[in-house]
Amino acid sequence: MENETDPPAVLENETDPPAPLEKQTDPLAQFGLDAIDLRWTLKDIAAERSLVNKQHLPQLLELGLVEMREDVPHLTIAGQNATWKD
């Protein structure tokens, strides 16, 4: 049993930053600040807005976040998850 005056045990590597889990699970994390624009494009697609940034479509298609149906972009399940990620 620890003495009440002893400081609490410190875990090893507690001062190390946490592993970048978000970068592993968020497909847009690799784009840095551009991820904000890409996420807004995903939201535009989700809302079925007619004005969608066409320059972002190749990246979103390559990432598997968007698919084209009858020349209209639609979110995939991964795209839906990435759109609303905090």
Buried (B, 14 or more C-beta within 10 A) or exposed (E): EEEEEEEEEEEEEEEEEEEEEEEEEBBBBEBEEEBEBBBBBBBBBBEEEEEBEEEBBEBBBEBEBBEEEEEEBBBBEEBBBBBEBE
